[in-house]
Amino acid sequence: MRGKVFALPVGLWFLSFACESAIGAVYAQRKYDGALAFSLTPPDERRCFQLTVTDFPERNDPSDAGAVYQIFVDRFRRGNDTPVREGMELVDNWYSRDVEYPAYPGAPMKNNRVWGGNLSGITEKLDEIKKLGVSLIYLSPIFLSPSNHRYDTSDYLTVDPIVGDESDLTELIAEAKKRGIGILLDGVFNHTGSDSLYFNRYGRFPSVGAYRGQASPYFKWYNFRRFPDDYECWWNIPILPRINPDEPSCRAFFVGEKGVIPHYAALGIKGFRLDVADELSDGFIRAIKARLRETDPGSLLYGEVWEDASNKIAYGKRKRYYSGDELDGVMNYPLRTAIIEYVRTGKIEALGYYVSEVMPNMPRETVGLQLNLIGTHDTPRAITSLGGEPENGRTVRELSNVKMTEGEYAVARDRLILAYLMSATFPGRPMIYYGDEAGMEGYKDPMNRMPYPWEREDRTLLDAYRTIGKLRLENEAFVSGAFAIRYLDASLLVYERKTGKSAVAVFINRSQSSLEVSLDGKYNYLIKGRKNIGSLKMPPRSFAVLSESDT
């Protein structure tokens, strides 16, 4: 008897299977490690087999193969002189660590101390960035703002003069495009700054902001519990009043004919990364994606999502990020956790969870587009995460001068090379947070946002990043090949990437001891150039990348 074929609608499906037995119905379900188990009771969602049904358009963009480079603009590079307006403090010495600290966790800060990094400075260094194998640059916010981080937007349609102007942005886009690099902007569309033309709490703008009167054209964007001083904020931070992009006039401002999204799309950006995407509605995210596709069908829309994005529930609602008309990928924090835990400690649980649950839940079209990060502006520096002392509840100020010893740094550097290799050769796109490739240390904000150490880079680490970037681009298997783990324990990880044309195997010895590994055939080193080897002698904290020998 032939079985029936069902066409499932786009959405998230949870499947379980049952068979009748002498003791009643027996249900097949997943154990938390991904293995198969049986039960006499129906499984809940967590133990069902997840099926993600999507409708993505076909995508064939060669630039997707390259790495992504995240830049915190104020701290990357000074180019042409740009003005420092009243109320902001310029730190003259680029290498200074004279930062502000909160009086207590979450205490208000001005965040008005700037180092003067700007868009023209990034343009000057495009060739250096390109050497890392980069094809996409993700910029921290560049819109007008009273702070150095600019997550408190004052005006979405104005480039902050401190980083340049719209001509500097278009020059960066054009020069990057010549080098095969796209520009991704940070879209902070869940909240504005209180010091903005939309809210205008301090009366610094000529507009009638929502705080200034209920007749303001922006009043409906915000949720006032008691006008004017009691309003909904992001994480209850008063300088970040939340907006509602589903309110018609607010939605039109962002995605209407002359809105924010089409304005920057027309300048040639590759797309946006959406800040706190889980606080934005599916409808708004779909509208952003539709607008981007009108200008560039190959545009990219990423989201800040810290968990498994395929089945994310936020504020009581199941999100539809991977339906095909919303996000192309997310910041891959689950992989970051897995890599750091494995490389630093040898623990395999997070890696097992990622490979057996998170990655299989991704639609095929998104797997290769995930942002495989090791560090960001919201985490400690990658090398610190891999070798630094535990924070142990210490304040930011207490941690500010904590640095690794020379010996600790050497170990952490070896680990970072292994971690970056994993991020570059697992499915997804490796994402480099500016300065990680140079060996920058630092715990959480503000020490993870220090200026790039030009002329003081760790050359060994920088060369390793460049070598891995080149390795990825020269081997299609790392971009689109099927993935399988062949061996995993607390010391050794072996995995394979395979296409119809080639197979590549990666060996990671994360332990403090040398390992000798026998191979089931003859292989060639992809980096060292040796051929027809039958075994590996791996020093502590080392790797080998092999291809099948054709002789």
N, C-alpha and C positions, 0 to 999 in steps of 0.2 A: 504494500500500500504506500503510495507516494504521500510525503508529508505536505502540509500547507506552508505557503510562503506568506509572511506577514510584513507589510511595509509599516514600520513604526514612525509616528510623527516625531519631529525634532523635539528633543527634551531629554530628561534624565530618567532612566528606567532602572528599577531594582528587581532582579530576577532571583527566584528560588525554584528548586525542583523537588518534587515529592513522588514517592512511589508507595503503593499499598503493600503491606506485609501482614504477616500473621498477628503482629502486635499493633497494627494500625499504620497510619501514614508516617513515613520516614522522610525527613527533609535534608537535602544536601545544602551545605552552607560553607562559607569561608571562615577559617580561623583567623585570628588577628595577624598571624604571620603569613597569611595568604594560602595556607594549605587547606585541603578539603577535609570537612568533618561532617558528621551526620547527627541529627537530633530528632526527637519525637515532637518538638514544638516548632512552629514556624519561626524563621529567623527575622530579626529586625533589620532595618536598612543597613546597619553597620556590617552585618554578616551576610547580606545578600551579594549577588554578583551584579556589579554596577555596569550598565550599558549606557554610554553617552552617544546619543544620536544627534548629528549636526548637519548643517548645510553650508559648508564653506565653499566659496568660489575657488576654482583652481588657481594656484599661485606658483609662478615659476620665475622668481627673481634671484639671479645669481648673487646679488649683494647680500642675501640672507646668510650666506656662508661665513661672512666675516664676523669678527668680535664686535662687541659694543663697549664704548668707552664713556663712563659717566664722569662728568665734570661739575664740580662745585665752582661756579664761575668766578666768584670773588677771590678764590684761592689758587687759581691755576697759573695765570700769566698776565703780567701787565704789558699791554701793547701801546697803542697811541694814547696820549694823555686824554683822560676823561674827567669831567668835573666831579668834585666831592662837595655836595651841597651842604648848606647849613644844617646842623644837627647830626652830621655824620663825622666820625673821626678817622682820618687816614693814618695807618701805621706805616711810617716811612721805611723801616727796615723790613724787607720782604721776609727775612728769616726769623723775625721776632715771634715769640710765643706769648705776646702780651694780649691775652684774651680776657673776656668777661666770664665771671662765674656766678651762678645763682647763689643767693644767700642760703637757700635750702632747696631741696628737690622740688622743681615746679615753680620756684619763685619767679616773679616778673623780672625781665631783663630788657635793656634797650636794644641789644644786638645791633648797635650802630657803629661798631668798630670794623673798618674795612681795610683790606690789603690792596685793593685796586685792580684785581684781576678783571679782565674785560673781554669782549668778543674779538677785538682785533688781536689780542694776545693769543687767543685760541687759533685764529687764522695763521698767525706766524708759526705755530707749532704743528700744523697739519701734517707735514712730512714726517715728523717724529712720531705722531700718533699712528700714521699709516704703517710705519715699520712694525707695529704690534699686530698687524693683520686685521685692523679695524675697518669696518664698513658702515658703522653707525655711531654717532656721537649723541649721547643723551645729556642735555644741559639741565642744571638746576634752574629754578624760575628766573626769568629775565625781565618780567614786567615790573613797572614802577612800583616801588615799595619803600617803606621807611626803615627796613632792616637789611642786614647783610645776607640773610638766607632767602628773603623774598617769598616766603610762604604766607605772607600777610599782604596780599595784593592791594595796591591803591588804584591802579588803572590798567586793565587788561589790554588796552589798545595802544599803550605807550611803552616802548622799550625803556628801561630805567637808564637815564643818562649816565649813571655811574659805570654801566657796562658798555655804553655806546648808544647808537641810535639805530633806526631801521635800516639805514644804508650799511652800517656795520654788520647787521644781521644778514642782509641780502648778499653782502660780499662774502661772509663766512659760508653761507649756503652755496654760493656759486663756486668758490674755491674748493670747498669740500667735495662738491659734485665732480669737479675735474679729477679728483683723486678716488672716485668711486665711493665716497662717504656721504651718507645722508645725515640730516640733523633732526633730532627728536626733542621736542619741547616738553617741559614739565607743566601739566595742566592742573592748576589748583582751583577747581571749580565747585568745591563743597563749602568753602567759606572765603570771605574777603578779609581785609584788614579793617579794623575799626577806623583807622586813619586812611580812608579811601573816599573817592568821589561818590561812591554808592552809599556809604554809611555816614561818613563825614562827622564823626563824633566831635572832633576838635575844631571844626569850622575852617580847616585850612584849604578847602576847595570851594570854588564859586557855586558849585551845584547844591541843590537842596537835597542832601542825603537823607536816608531813612531816619537817622537819629535827630535830624533837624526839624522834622515835621511829618505828620501823617499824610500830607498832600504830596509828598515826594514821589516821583515816578518809581523809586526803588523801594518804597515802603513795604510792598507786598512780597518782596524778595526775602524778608527777614521775619522771624517769629518773635514778636514782643510779648512777653508774659505780662509786663506792666510797663507801659511806655513812659519815658524813653530808656531808663537805666537797667531794666531787667529784661534781657533778651537771650535767646538760645545761642550758645557758643560751641565751638568745637572743643571737646574735652574741658568745658567750663573755663576756657581761657578768654578773658574779656576782650583782648585785642583781636580775636578771631571769631567774629559773629558769623554764624552759619547762614547760608542762603539756600533757597529752594529752587533748583534749576527746573523743577516741574511746573512752577508757576509760569503761565504763558508768556509774560513780558520778559521774565528772566531766561526762559528757554530760547525765546527769539533773539535775545542779546547774544547768546553763545552760538546758536546754530542757524539763525535766520540769514536772509540774503546778504546782509552786511555785518554778520556776526563775527565773533572772535575766531571761530574755527575756520570759516572760509577766508577770513582776512590773512591768517598766517599760512593757510594752505596755498593761497595764491602767491605767496612769496617763495614757495618751493620747499617748505619743510617736508620731512618724510612722515611725520605724524606726531602723536602726543603720548606721553606716559601720564596716566591719570592718578593723581594723588588721592589717597584714601578711597579707592574705587568702590569699596564695599559700602560706602555711605552715599553713593550715587545710585539712582534708580536704573533699572534695566532700560527703560524707555529713553532716558537721557543718554546713556551710553550708546544705544542703537542710533540715536539721532546724530551723535558726534561721528560715529563710524560712517554713517550714510553720507554726511557732508564731506568727510575726508575722501571717500571713494569717488565722489563726483569730480573732484579735481585730479586725484591720482588713484586709480584702481589698485595700485601696489602699495598704498599707504599702510602704515602700521599703527595700531592702537594697543598700548600696553596698560596694564593696571597694577597698582600697588595692592597686592593680595598676599598675605603672609602664610596662608594655609593651602590645602588642596582646593584649587579654584574650581574644579569640576563639580563639586557638590557643596559649595560654600553656602551657609545660611547666615545672613546678616540682618539684624533687627527683626528676626522672626520670619524672614522671607528667603526662599530658595533663589539664589542668583542664577542667571542664565548666560554667564560670561562666554561659554563655549558653544553657543547655539549656532554660530556662524556669521552673525551680524553684529557682534559686540567686540570682544577682545581677541587679538591675535595671540596673546600670551600674557604672562604675568612675571613679576619678579620672583624668581624661584627660590624662596626662602627654605622650603623643605629640603631641597638639595643642598643648600648651604649648611644647614644643620647636620645633614648626613655626612657631608665631606669633612667638616671640621671635627665632628665627633670621631669619625674613623681615623683620619690622619693624625690627630693629636693623641687619642687614647686607645685606638684599636677596637672601640665598641662598634658592633655591627648592627645593632637594632634599628637605628634611624636610617641607615643605608638600606637595610632589608625592607623597612616600611616604604621608603621612597620607591624602590625598584618593584616591589610586589603590589603596591596599592596606588600611590600617587601617579606614577608614570603611566601605568596601564589605564588609568581613568582619563587621561588626556586624549582628545581626538587626534587622529593621525596628523591632521593639518597643523596642530599647534605644538606638537612635541618638539620639532626642530626649531621653533621660534622662542622657546622659553628663555628668559634672561638668567643664565646660570651664574649667579653672583657669589662672591666670597666675602665681600665687604661693601658697604654703602655708607651714605651720610647718616644713616640711622643705626649703624652697628659699630662696634669697635673695629679698628683697622684689622685687615686680614692677618697680618703677621703677628699682631698682638693677640688675636683670638687663637692663634695656633701655638704661641709660645710664651705669652705674657702671664704674669701672676693672676690668680683669680681676683675679682674685684672685692669680694668679701665685704660687701656693704659700705665700702668707702665712698666718700663724696667725690664729685668731679674734681674739685680742687685738690683733694688728697691724692687722686690718681694722676694728676697732671704732670708730675715729675717722676712717675714710676716708669723706668725703662729697663729693658732686658740687659743682662750682662753680655759681654762679648760671646761667651760660650752659649748662653741661652738664645741669643740672636742667630748664631750659626745654625743651631738646630731648627729654630723657627723658620729660617730661610729655606732650608731643605724641605721642610713640611709645606711651605707655601708653594714651592715649585710643584710638588706632588698634587697639592690641592688645585692649583690652576690647571695642571695637566688634566685632572679629572673633569673640571668644569668645561674644558675645551674639547674633550673627547667623549663625554657623555652626550646623549641627545640634547639638543638645545644650543643656544649661542652663548659663548663665554662673555661675561660682563666684567670689565676691569674698572674699579673705582680709582680715579686718578691718584697716582702716587703709590698705590699698592705695588706696582711694578718697580718702583724706585726704593722700596723698603721702608716706607713711612710707618712709624709706630703711633699708637694713640688709642686710648680707651674711648668712651662715648663722647658725644658732643659736649664741648667744642674741640676736644683734642683729636677727634677723627676728621677735622676739617681744617687742618693746618695748611699753609702754603706749600705748593709743590717745590721740592728741593732741587731746583735747577743747578747743574754743575756739581751737585753733591749726591747724585743717585748711587744706589748700590748697583754697580755695573754688572756684577755676576747675576743678580736677580733680573735686571733689565734684559740682558742677553738671553736668559732662559725664557722670559715671556715672549721675546721676539722669535726665538726658535720654535716655541710651541705654536705661536700664531702662524708661522710659515708651515709647520707640519700639518696643521688643520687645513689650511687652504690648498695644500698640495695633495690631499687625500680625501677624495669624495666620500669615502666610507664614514669619515667623522662628521660629515654634514648630513647625509641622508641614509646611511647604512643601518640595517637592523642591529639591535643591541641585545647582547646576552652576557650574563656573568657566568664565567666558567669555573671560578674558584674564589672562595672568600673565607678567610679566618682573621684572627686578630693581628696577623703579621702580613699576610699576602692577599692581594686582590688581583684577579685576572679577569678581564672582560674583552669581548670581541665586538667589532663593528664590521658589518658585512653587506656588500652589495652583490649584484650579479657579476660584477667585474673583478672585485677585489675583496680580500679579507684582511683585517688588521687587528692585532691583539696587543693589549696594553697590560703591562705587568707593573704593579705597585708594591714595593717592599717598604712599608711604613715603619717597620720595627727598628730597634737599635742594634740589630745583629745582621751579619751577612747571611744570605740565603743562596742555596744552589737549587736551581729548578730544572728538571728534565723536561724536554719538549717532545711531543709526539710527532716528530717529523723534522724537516729542515726549514729554517726561517732566515730572513734577512733583517738586519737592523735598519730602521728607517732613518735614524739620525746618525749613528756611528759609522754606517757604511759597510760593516762586516757582513759577509754572506755565508749561507749554508751552515749556520750554527745549529747544534743539536741540544745545547743546554745553556743555561744562564748562570753566571756568578754575579749576584746582586749585592753590592755594598749596602750598609745601613742607609735607610731613607733615600732610596734610589728608585729609578724606573727604567723600563725598557719598552720600546714600541717596535713590534715586529710585523713583517708581512710574510706570507707564504712564499717559500722559495720556488722559482720556476725552473730550477735546474736539478 
